[in-house]
Amino acid sequence: MKPEKLDSSPSGHPKGLYVLFATEMWERFNYYGMRAVLVLFMTKALLLDKVFSSNLYGSYTGLVYLTPLIGGFVADRYWGNRRSIVTGGLLMALGELILFACASVYQSAPDLSTFLFFSGLGFMISGNGFFKPNISSMVGQLYPAGDHRKDAAYTIFYMGINVGGAFGPFICGLVGDTGDPADFKWAFLAGAVAMLLAVIVFIIFRDKHVRDPEGALLGLEPEHGLEKKKRPNQVLVYLGLLIYSGICVGLLYVDAQKFSFLSYLMLAAIVIIAAMIFLDPKLSSAEKKKVLVIFIVSFFVIFFWSAFEQAGASLTFFAEEQTQRDLGFFVVPASWFQSLNSTFVVIFSFIFALIWMKMGKREPSAPTKMALGLLFLALGYFWIATGVKDAGPGIKVSMIWLIGMYAFHTWGELCLSPIGLSLVNKLAPFKFASLLMAVWFTANAIANVLAGKLSSLYPEAGKTTSFLGYEMSNLNEFFMLFVVMAGVASAILFLMTKWLQKLMAAQD
């Protein structure tokens, strides 16, 4: 196909950005909608206890962010972004349909339901591994090197994520979190429909609009990939995908039911990736310094996401049991509170983008913004810790405390997540673009596993939990744990920013 002239929208951004925006929006509707009801489904329908549900939630979300290592590698070496995105989307849609079946038979066939539950989560995990790193890395490829619009593009893309993240919990909560556990199946079905819409949008518009600045198609199979005569039979490819998804099911089951090994697996993955990149003789010294920055900031985001991701676990328990949700004429579903963060992102994303633009040369560096993000997170937990300080056991508190906390967390996220995505894209050598984007998501994976373990410490009436010698017997003490954790990480990152800026500016 002959390259076409790059088309741009009236905003000055390529139209391909909005194709990726819409694709990611529907996929995030699927993911966040399902996540909003996941621990509620486990505790209310499957009747699992909170400690097990929290740890399983952490294992699931951890693997969701770990499998992009495989998806990024396959895309970089063999498939390209386009094929990986479609494959991942279809696997996730299948996963949601399996969960729909699970929620339809959990009462009549509990053993089958358990098998379907782990299988559905496994397919969601495997599909996300192909989808997530590839669509994120394609955003930066729409622009020429050094284009100042990249930060704004990732903020716009991030808003697409959060439009889906806002509507997903709202719609899935509306149809699934009704008070009747039998209705959870409709939340999973809504997620499947949204995921199929994401795939359809991408397939229809990718050839016309998802192109590089010269007009060439983006995301095709890499030149150094498999030659046509060496490509395996398609039946073997699909059989391989089935086996891969089965492995994800097995990993989740073993980690949840037998022994927890994900932390060691993730550490091994980081060491292997670091060795692959830093031992590559074709990378210059300056490139390696920039890659080092990616690894360092990825370490710090672990502290952010392990606290932030309480939204799907302990904060859902808090919303369900200890937040006054009765408006007199309507009881707000606990799952709806997970729409707050994404709704606030949609409201505030352009404000933050405008702030950075107006600051001009005084705009903080990316590491400084990320340190600010951790500070806002700590302030959010301090806000809600203050709200529950004098609340006795069984006393429900106003929704304003959760709403205010999510506002602080959103401001923190806007300082950290889109900035981090853009930073990785700008610093990563082209040949490792998807793989280093996957490193960013591996930090999320570690954080999510830790989030599940921290959520399992949620103190219920008469129960005292402990973390590294710090005992928690009430919600104030539980939330203060995150204040200290995020606050200390923020202070350390602030102190490191000038050194990190020197590494980012390294030249050969």
C-alpha positions in Angstrom: 0.0 0.0 0.0 1.3 3.4 -1.0 2.1 5.6 2.1 -0.4 8.5 2.5 0.3 11.9 3.8 -0.1 12.0 7.6 -3.6 13.2 8.5 -4.2 15.4 11.5 -7.2 16.4 13.5 -8.2 20.1 14.1 -6.3 19.8 17.5 -3.0 19.4 15.6 -2.6 15.7 16.6 -2.7 12.8 14.2 -6.1 11.1 13.8 -4.4 7.9 14.7 -4.2 9.1 18.2 -8.0 9.1 18.5 -8.2 5.6 17.0 -5.9 4.4 19.7 -7.9 6.6 22.2 -11.2 4.8 21.3 -9.6 1.3 21.2 -8.0 1.8 24.7 -11.2 3.4 26.0 -13.3 0.3 25.3 -10.6 -2.0 26.6 -10.4 0.0 29.9 -14.2 -0.1 30.2 -13.8 -3.9 30.1 -10.9 -4.1 32.6 -12.1 -1.5 35.1 -15.7 -2.6 34.9 -14.7 -6.2 35.7 -12.2 -5.1 38.4 -14.9 -3.0 40.1 -17.0 -6.1 40.9 -14.3 -8.7 41.2 -13.7 -8.8 45.0 -17.5 -8.3 45.5 -18.2 -11.3 43.3 -15.6 -13.4 45.2 -16.9 -12.5 48.7 -20.6 -12.3 47.9 -21.2 -15.0 45.3 -18.2 -17.4 45.6 -18.2 -16.8 49.5 -14.4 -16.5 49.7 -13.0 -14.7 52.7 -11.4 -11.2 52.5 -7.8 -12.3 53.0 -7.9 -14.9 50.3 -9.9 -12.6 48.0 -7.4 -9.8 48.5 -4.4 -12.0 47.8 -6.1 -13.5 44.7 -7.0 -10.0 43.5 -3.3 -9.0 43.9 -2.1 -12.2 42.0 -4.6 -11.5 39.2 -3.7 -7.8 38.7 0.0 -8.6 39.2 -0.1 -11.1 36.4 -2.1 -8.7 34.2 0.8 -6.3 34.4 3.5 -9.0 34.2 2.5 -10.7 30.9 3.2 -7.5 28.8 6.8 -8.7 29.1 5.9 -11.6 26.8 3.6 -9.6 24.7 6.1 -6.8 24.2 8.9 -9.3 23.3 6.7 -11.2 20.7 5.6 -7.8 19.2 9.2 -6.5 19.0 10.6 -9.7 17.5 7.8 -11.3 15.5 4.2 -10.1 15.3 4.4 -6.3 15.4 1.9 -4.1 17.4 -1.2 -4.5 15.2 -1.5 -8.3 15.3 -0.7 -8.4 19.0 -3.4 -5.9 19.8 -6.1 -7.8 18.0 -5.0 -11.1 19.4 -4.9 -9.8 23.0 -8.4 -8.1 22.6 -10.0 -11.4 21.5 -8.4 -13.3 24.3 -9.8 -10.8 26.8 -13.2 -10.9 25.3 -13.2 -14.7 25.6 -12.1 -14.4 29.2 -15.0 -12.2 30.1 -17.4 -14.7 28.4 -15.9 -17.5 30.5 -16.5 -15.4 33.7 -20.1 -14.8 32.5 -20.5 -18.6 32.4 -18.9 -18.9 35.8 -21.3 -16.4 37.3 -24.2 -18.2 35.7 -23.5 -21.6 37.3 -21.8 -20.8 40.6 -24.9 -22.0 42.6 -25.8 -25.0 40.5 -22.3 -26.3 39.7 -19.8 -24.9 42.2 -16.8 -27.1 41.1 -17.4 -26.1 37.4 -17.7 -22.5 38.5 -14.3 -22.6 40.3 -12.7 -24.0 37.1 -14.4 -21.4 34.9 -13.4 -18.6 37.4 -9.7 -19.3 37.2 -9.9 -20.0 33.5 -11.6 -16.6 32.8 -9.1 -14.7 34.8 -6.3 -16.6 33.0 -7.5 -15.6 29.5 -7.9 -12.0 30.7 -4.3 -12.1 31.9 -2.9 -13.6 28.7 -4.8 -11.3 26.5 -3.8 -8.2 28.4 -0.1 -9.2 27.9 -0.5 -8.8 24.1 -2.7 -5.8 24.2 -1.4 -3.4 26.8 2.3 -2.7 25.9 1.7 -2.5 22.2 -1.1 0.1 22.1 0.8 2.3 24.6 4.0 2.2 22.6 2.2 3.0 19.3 1.1 6.4 20.6 4.7 7.7 20.6 5.4 6.3 17.1 2.7 8.6 15.6 5.1 11.6 16.2 8.6 12.5 14.9 11.5 12.2 17.4 11.7 15.2 19.7 8.1 16.3 19.0 6.9 18.5 21.9 3.4 17.2 21.4 4.2 13.8 22.9 3.5 14.7 26.5 0.1 16.2 25.5 -0.6 13.1 23.3 -0.1 10.8 26.2 -2.3 12.9 28.4 -5.0 12.8 25.8 -4.5 9.0 25.4 -4.6 8.7 29.2 -7.9 10.5 29.2 -9.2 7.9 26.8 -8.2 5.3 29.3 -10.1 7.1 32.0 -13.3 7.7 30.0 -13.5 3.9 29.8 -12.4 3.6 33.4 -15.2 5.9 34.5 -18.0 4.3 32.5 -16.9 0.7 33.1 -17.5 0.5 36.9 -20.6 2.6 36.5 -22.3 0.4 33.9 -21.0 -2.9 35.3 -21.9 -1.8 38.8 -25.4 -0.8 37.6 -26.2 -4.1 36.0 -24.1 -6.4 38.2 -23.7 -4.9 41.7 -27.5 -4.9 42.5 -27.4 -6.6 45.9 -28.3 -9.9 44.2 -25.1 -12.0 43.6 -26.8 -13.7 40.6 -26.6 -10.4 38.7 -22.8 -10.3 38.7 -22.9 -12.2 35.4 -24.2 -9.1 33.6 -21.2 -7.1 34.6 -18.9 -9.7 32.9 -21.1 -9.8 29.8 -20.9 -6.0 29.5 -17.1 -6.2 29.7 -17.1 -8.8 26.9 -19.1 -6.5 24.6 -16.9 -3.5 25.4 -13.7 -5.6 24.6 -15.2 -6.7 21.2 -16.0 -3.1 20.4 -12.3 -2.2 21.1 -11.1 -4.8 18.6 -13.7 -3.7 15.9 -12.7 0.0 16.2 -9.0 -0.8 15.8 -9.5 -3.2 12.8 -11.7 -0.7 10.9 -9.6 2.4 11.3 -6.0 1.2 11.7 -5.0 1.1 8.0 -6.4 4.6 7.3 -5.2 6.5 10.3 -2.6 4.6 12.4 0.5 5.7 10.5 3.9 7.3 11.2 4.8 10.9 10.4 5.8 9.9 6.9 2.5 8.2 6.3 3.7 4.5 6.5 1.6 2.0 8.4 2.5 1.5 12.0 2.7 -1.8 13.9 3.6 -4.1 11.0 5.7 -7.2 11.6 9.4 -6.2 12.2 11.8 -6.7 9.4 14.0 -8.9 11.6 11.0 -11.1 12.4 10.3 -14.6 11.0 10.5 -14.9 7.2 7.3 -16.0 5.5 8.7 -19.4 4.6 9.6 -20.0 8.3 6.3 -18.9 9.7 4.5 -21.7 11.7 1.1 -23.0 10.7 -1.8 -20.9 11.9 -3.3 -23.9 13.7 -0.1 -24.2 15.7 -0.2 -20.5 16.5 -3.7 -20.7 18.0 -2.8 -23.9 19.8 0.2 -22.0 21.3 -2.1 -19.2 22.4 -4.4 -21.7 24.1 -1.4 -23.3 25.9 -0.1 -19.9 26.9 -3.5 -19.0 28.3 -3.6 -22.3 30.1 -0.2 -21.5 31.7 -1.6 -18.2 32.9 -4.5 -20.1 34.5 -2.1 -22.5 36.1 0.2 -19.7 37.4 -2.8 -17.9 39.0 -4.2 -21.1 40.5 -0.8 -22.2 42.0 0.0 -18.7 43.4 -3.5 -18.4 45.0 -4.0 -22.0 46.2 -0.6 -23.6 46.7 2.2 -21.2 47.4 3.0 -17.5 46.5 5.8 -17.3 44.0 5.0 -14.3 41.9 7.4 -12.0 43.7 10.3 -14.3 42.7 9.1 -14.6 39.2 8.9 -10.9 38.8 12.4 -10.4 40.3 13.8 -12.9 37.8 12.0 -11.2 34.9 13.5 -7.8 35.9 17.0 -9.3 36.2 16.8 -11.1 32.8 15.5 -8.0 31.0 18.2 -5.8 32.6 20.8 -8.3 31.5 19.4 -8.4 27.9 19.5 -4.6 27.6 22.6 -3.6 29.5 24.7 -6.4 27.9 23.7 -5.4 24.4 26.9 -4.3 22.7 25.0 -2.2 20.2 23.6 0.2 22.9 25.7 3.3 23.5 26.7 4.5 27.0 24.2 7.4 26.8 21.4 5.0 25.9 22.2 2.7 28.8 22.1 5.7 31.2 18.7 6.6 29.9 17.5 3.0 30.3 18.8 3.1 33.9 16.5 6.1 34.6 13.6 3.9 33.4 14.5 1.2 35.9 14.9 3.7 38.7 11.6 5.5 38.3 9.9 2.1 37.7 11.1 1.1 41.2 9.5 4.2 42.8 6.2 3.7 41.1 5.8 0.4 43.0 5.2 2.5 46.1 2.6 4.6 44.3 0.6 1.7 42.7 0.6 -0.6 45.7 -1.2 2.1 47.6 -3.3 3.4 44.7 -4.5 -0.1 43.8 -6.3 -0.5 47.1 -9.2 0.9 45.1 -10.1 -2.6 43.9 -9.6 -4.4 47.2 -9.5 -2.8 50.7 -11.1 0.5 49.6 -14.0 -1.5 48.0 -14.5 -3.3 51.4 -14.5 0.1 53.0 -17.0 1.5 50.6 -19.3 -1.6 51.0 -19.2 -1.8 54.8 -18.2 1.4 56.4 -19.4 4.2 54.0 -22.8 5.7 54.3 -24.2 5.1 50.8 -27.9 5.4 51.4 -29.2 8.6 49.8 -32.8 7.9 51.0 -34.1 7.3 47.6 -31.2 5.2 46.3 -28.3 3.2 47.7 -25.1 3.9 45.8 -23.4 0.6 44.7 -20.0 0.2 46.3 -18.5 -0.5 42.9 -19.4 3.0 41.7 -16.7 4.6 43.8 -14.1 3.1 41.4 -15.5 5.4 38.7 -14.4 8.5 40.8 -10.7 8.3 40.0 -11.3 8.0 36.2 -14.0 10.7 36.3 -11.6 13.1 38.0 -8.9 12.3 35.5 -11.2 13.3 32.7 -12.1 16.5 34.5 -8.5 17.5 35.5 -6.3 16.0 32.7 -6.5 19.1 30.5 -6.0 21.4 33.5 -2.8 19.6 34.4 -1.7 19.6 30.7 -2.4 23.4 30.6 -0.5 24.0 33.8 2.6 22.2 32.4 2.4 24.2 29.2 1.9 27.6 30.9 4.9 27.0 33.2 7.2 26.9 30.1 10.8 26.7 31.1 9.8 26.5 34.8 8.0 23.2 34.1 9.2 20.5 36.6 11.2 17.6 35.2 9.6 14.2 34.8 11.1 12.7 38.0 10.0 15.8 40.0 6.4 15.4 38.7 6.5 11.8 39.7 7.7 12.7 43.2 4.8 15.2 43.4 2.5 12.3 42.4 3.6 10.3 45.4 3.1 13.3 47.7 -0.5 13.8 46.5 -1.1 10.1 47.1 0.2 10.4 50.7 -2.1 13.4 51.2 -5.1 11.5 50.0 -4.6 8.7 52.5 -4.0 11.3 55.2 -7.4 12.9 54.3 -9.3 9.6 54.7 -7.3 8.6 57.8 -8.5 11.8 59.4 -12.1 11.0 58.4 -12.1 7.7 60.2 -9.9 8.7 63.2 -12.8 9.1 65.6 -15.2 6.6 64.0 -15.9 3.6 66.3 -16.4 0.0 65.1 -19.5 -0.3 62.9 -19.9 3.4 62.4 -20.3 4.4 58.8 -18.7 7.6 57.6 -19.7 10.2 55.0 -18.9 9.5 51.3 -17.0 12.8 51.2 -14.0 11.1 52.7 -13.7 8.6 49.9 -14.5 11.2 47.3 -11.8 13.6 48.6 -9.3 10.8 48.8 -9.9 9.8 45.2 -9.5 13.5 44.1 -6.0 13.6 45.8 -5.1 10.3 44.2 -6.2 11.5 40.8 -3.9 14.6 41.1 -1.1 12.2 42.0 -1.8 9.9 39.1 -1.8 12.8 36.6 1.6 13.8 37.9 3.0 10.3 37.6 1.3 7.9 35.1 1.1 9.8 31.8 4.4 11.5 32.6 6.0 8.0 33.2 4.5 6.6 30.0 5.9 9.5 28.0 9.3 9.3 29.8 9.7 5.6 28.9 8.8 6.3 25.3 11.3 9.2 25.0 14.2 7.4 26.7 13.8 3.9 25.4 16.0 2.8 22.4 13.8 2.0 19.5 14.7 -1.7 19.3 13.6 -2.2 23.0 10.6 0.2 22.9 7.9 -2.3 23.7 10.1 -4.4 26.0 10.9 -1.3 28.1 7.3 -0.3 28.1 6.7 -3.7 29.5 9.3 -3.0 32.3 7.1 -0.1 33.3 4.1 -2.4 33.5 6.2 -5.0 35.5 6.6 -2.3 38.2 2.8 -2.2 38.1 2.7 -6.0 38.4 4.9 -6.0 41.5 2.9 -3.2 43.0 -0.4 -5.0 42.4 0.8 -8.2 44.1 2.0 -6.0 47.0 -1.4 -4.2 47.0 -3.2 -7.5 47.5 -1.0 -8.5 50.4 -1.5 -5.0 52.0 -5.2 -5.3 51.4 -5.3 -8.6 53.3 -4.1 -6.6 56.4 -7.4 -4.7 56.3 -8.5 -4.6 60.0 -11.9 -5.8 60.8 -13.7 -5.5 64.2 -11.6 -7.2 66.9 -8.8 -8.1 64.4 -5.2 -6.7 64.6 -2.9 -7.0 61.7 0.8 -6.3 61.4 3.2 -5.1 58.7 7.0 -5.0 59.4 6.2 -4.7 63.1 3.7 -1.9 62.6 0.4 -3.1 64.2 -3.0 -2.0 62.9 -6.2 -2.5 64.9 -8.4 0.2 63.2 -8.8 1.9 59.9 -6.9 5.1 60.9 -3.8 3.0 61.6 -4.3 1.1 58.3 -4.5 4.2 56.2 -1.6 5.8 57.9 0.6 3.0 56.7 0.1 4.3 53.2 0.7 7.9 54.3 4.2 6.9 55.5 5.0 4.6 52.7 4.2 7.1 49.9 5.5 10.1 51.8 9.0 8.6 52.4 9.2 7.4 48.7 8.3 10.9 47.6 11.0 12.5 49.7 13.7 10.2 48.4 12.7 10.7 44.8 12.7 14.5 45.3 16.3 14.2 46.5 17.3 12.2 43.4 15.7 14.3 40.7 18.8 16.4 39.7 21.0 13.3 39.3 18.3 11.6 37.2 18.1 14.7 35.0 21.8 14.4 34.3 21.4 10.8 33.3 18.4 11.7 31.0 20.5 14.4 29.3 23.5 12.1 28.7 25.2 12.3 25.3 27.8 10.1 23.6 
